[in-house]
Amino acid sequence: MTERHLQPLLHDLVGVVLAPTSALGDAAGQIRPRGVQGVFHADARVLSRAELRVDDQEPEALTRGQVDAHTTRFVGLTRWLGDPGPDPTVRVDRVRRAQSTGLSEELHVVSTATTPVRATVSVDLGCDLAPIEVVKSGGGAAPLEAKAGQPGQLSWAADGITVTVTGEAARVDATGERTTAPRLSWPVDLAPGATVTLRWRLTVDDPNAVVTAPTGPASWSDPEVRADDRRLVRLADRSLADLRGLRLADPARPADVFLGAGVPWFLTLFGRDSLWAARMMLPLGTELAAGTLRVLARRQGTRVDPATGEAPGKILHELRRHEFALGDAGLRLPPAYYGTVDATMLWISLLHDAWRWGLAADQVEPLLPHLEAALGWLADHADADGDGLVEYVDTTGHGLSNQGWKDSGDAVRFRDGRLAQAPIVLAEVQGYAYRAAVDGAALLDAFDRPGADRWRGYADRLAGKFRATFWVDGRHGPQPALALDRDKRPVDSLTSNIGHLLGTGLLSADESAQVAALLTSDALAGGFGLRTMSTDDAGFSPLSYHCGSIWTHDTAIVLAGLARAGFADAALGLAEGLLAAAEAFDYRLPELYGGDDRAVVGRPVPYPAACRPQAWSAAAAVMLLQAGVGLYPDVPAGRVTVRPLAGPELGALAVDRFRVAGTPVDVHVDRSGHPTVTGLAAGLTLTVDARPTGGPVPSPRRGQEAGDSSATTSSPSIAPVGTKPMDS
């Protein structure tokens, strides 16, 4: 039988991170030479083993807890030491701290015994420098031989990376069989009631890494959150701590900071992930957005290269040290890979949204040539067959077969479970393209650049084409299809993708109301958030990567779109799902989790290979806070709109130190839903758009909603389903 190489499981591992370093070990604190356990720096595993023993026995795990954003304490017992009797009298606390250039541990041996304690504490180490894609494929590499150096020091070196471990006052054994499994050890003598602290540290010298640590602290504001629902406070605190640990920088321009996508697989520059995360973080300042835009602009495509997916004006998908190859999957991505259909459009809209939040003109203007190049890609390369819609296809046979955010090979399925054949035209991508066109037009007009009318015309034509080709009859009434296949047949499954159309301007008011109703059906919203595919579809599986699971960022994006469009009840339902999931995951929301009904086990089922922490999952907390207080600025137009989601159902919510036009702004919403805004800069006019009671509110038509600069187009009449799911 053919051996299957399985992706290792993550869900029960404990991680610490300070990018570009991360560490994953088991619940006892051990880092064992199997699976994905290890210490990673950028895209290499720099330590594959770190097993603690006392007298050659492992301490018995008792508990663990987070000390700070980058530190975890593990508590274990050594019951064979100390006084006889039922109470343990010797414990070992292992404090693991991630650092941007490595990791350190303190081992606290604590005795409350009445007699002296003598023991030997040891840490067995290993290093394989396995590339992250090998680990992700379920593989590994042979352990390297360690070299003993100065007293208490070990080192490994290969592929331009040097790894050094230093144990303070430790003995080193790296001879014979321990050449590839070296040991640090410390003899310990404890008087009654005494404590001893032992220390070791790992440092990495990696001059060829494609990412580096930022040179200073996080630039975004540190908001103070007060809420009747304390889950909001805990989620915000934990998420912002994780986001500080996920910050990365361009080695060539370390002042330009962006967010690495997630631990452990994607701790590097990812166009789509980094752009969405920066967009979610705009309420805390525009600096992260500006850094992300500049980093990606420097790598913007300049030529047509089918091998990498590059095209003039196109924005990068991901950046690696070397080829990213997943053995059995047949996937081979070059170090700089452009196989994404949506990152270019998301780049345009992030520039626009950052400008709306107050990004200064002198930061916007240098990026305008890149804006024009990105629009050029949309005009010249995004529509290969010239039918007026944006599609993708991998022509190499070893790139990503699906190039939207649902990029697994089986993500695009018909209602009966059949896979769609490429080229694929995704629904949400048409919304992104529409939004990018009108956002680009607004920027071109504002900065006296030509071409704005061309892009408004493009948007109008795209809206008409979408309306004519995407709407199908589903079990709950009319719905936008997930996609069109190579024969332009609608892929008629009901998925979360349609929620991304809200707020793009592509939908009419009636169409938006219908989409909002579909998103509240139990088939999509019956779990702890929004399922990626409905339970009515043959391809549904609650633990499928993209066909039934729940993604944190996806739920948050759709929730925010519903809230801004006035569909408060639908948004509140998704918010409750996210908050319940956050509580179950100790407020570190993972990349994704199972799409089971809430009644199955009473808590979300982990997806076993999900990244955690992950940038757009953590940043979703900020998006939830923004939707809660309903703050929507348009600094160039001199106005700020407030449309709160908080109020009777969610409770009172106050967020201090949001940042609009570089100025701290406090927004408080009381239990009745009444908002108070203080700190707005001079020249900004505040408009309060109170939420009516009594159910969903139809979204404003295009051109009426704050922040929507699109033109109005006609649409067919659609009879929306009710606010509750229809019977099938």
BELUR-V287063 format. One record per helix or strand of 2 or more residues. SS is the DSSP state (A for helix, B for strand). FROM is the first residue (numbers start at 1). LEN is the number of residues. Records with the same first field share a line. If there is no record, write none. Layout:
SS->FROM-LEN, FROM-LEN
This chain:
B->14-5, 21-5, 38-4, 44-4, 49-6, 60-9, 71-7, 90-10, 102-10, 117-10, 147-2, 153-6, 161-7, 171-3, 183-8, 195-12, 224-4, 247-4, 253-7, 318-2, 324-3, 331-3, 336-2, 424-3, 471-4, 477-4, 483-2, 490-2, 550-2, 592-2, 631-4, 639-4, 653-8, 663-7, 675-4, 685-4
A->132-5, 176-4, 230-16, 271-14, 287-12, 343-15, 361-20, 427-20, 452-18, 496-6, 509-11, 522-4, 552-14, 568-17, 615-15, 635-3
